[in-house]
């Protein structure tokens, strides 16, 4: 899914804890919003904005 997010599948994850995979790092936090160019999550360190072109995948975080 690199560089292009499947919005239909990801809409169900809004408000849930997710893991967002990029080439460099795995971000974890509550998915707040999915935009065409950026994804917004709320982590323990505050809000994080991740450009969609850097995202390799998003999935619900299993505790």
Secondary structure, DSSP 8 states (H G I E B T S, - for coil): -TT---HHHHHTTTTSEEEEEESS-EEEEEEEEE-SSEEEEEETTEEEEEEGGGEEEEEE---
